């Protein structure tokens, strides 16, 4: 898959999953890799960019002693609004491309 196309859709995918539940980066990376091949550093870079845009934030969950503490990412209200907007844009784009391919 084209790198630029991949980067463009990853924020949408991450926001969708963070809307459903808080996740840590490795967990998000595993979810995404079921469909799009990315490495962990790409996922971390996108999450950092999304924090800077105020689409998501994070918190650290302390361990119970058996596991190390984890940084969980959560969607912000601004991220929810961005997700809604981008889903509409994606659906229109997808529809237009499907029409062109018919």
N, C-alpha and C positions, 0 to 999 in steps of 0.2 A: 504494500500500500504506500502511496506517495506520502512522504514525510510531512509536508505542509498540511495536507488534508487530514492526516492523523492527528497532528497537534491541534488543529482547529476543532476537532470533534471531542477530544479528550476532556476538555473543561466541561462540556455538556454532560458527558457520561459520569464524570466525578460528581458534579452537582446533583445529578439524578440520584446517585447512590447515597450521597450525604443527606439528601432530603429524606430518604427512607430510614437511614440510621447512621449514627456516628461510626466512623471507621478509622483504623490506623492505616498508614501508607502501604505496608506490605499486603494487607488485606485488600485494599483497593487495587493494588498492582495485580494480585491473583485474579480478581474479578475481571479486570480489563483484559488480561492476557488470555482469557478464554476466547476472546474475539479478535483482539488487536495485539500484536506482539510489541510490547514495550519493556524497557528495563526499569529497574527500581529508581535509578537516578532521574529518569524522565518524569516519573510520577512525583518524586519529591520536588523537582523543579517546577512542575505545574502547580502543585499545592502551595509552594512558596509564592508563586505569581498570583494565585487566587487569594491568598491571605493579604497580599499587598493591594489587591483590588477590592478588598472587604467582602468577597464572596463567601469566604469561610474563615473559621478561627480554629484554635486547637486548645486542648487541655491535656494534662498528664494524669493518667490513671495509675495510682500506686499499685504495686504488685502485692500479692498475698504471701509472698516469700518463695513461691515455686517458679514464678516468672518475673522477668524484669519489668519495670514500669513501662507503659506505652504512651505515646503521644497520639491522642485521638483527634480527628478532624471533624468539625461540625459545620453545617451550613448556617449562614447568617440570614437575617431577613432580607438584606440586599441581595444575597445569593439566591434566595427563593424567587425574588422578582426577576432576577437575571435569568434564572432557569425557565420560568414561564415564558419570558420574551424569546429566549433562544429556542425553546421547543416549537413555538409558533413559526419562527424563522426557518427552522430545520424542516418542519412539515411542509411549508410552502415550497422550499427549495427542492425537497425530495419529490413533491408532486410535479413541479415544473420539469425536473430531470426525467421523471417517469414518462411524462407526456412527450418529451423530446425523443425518448428512446422507443416509443411505440411506432 
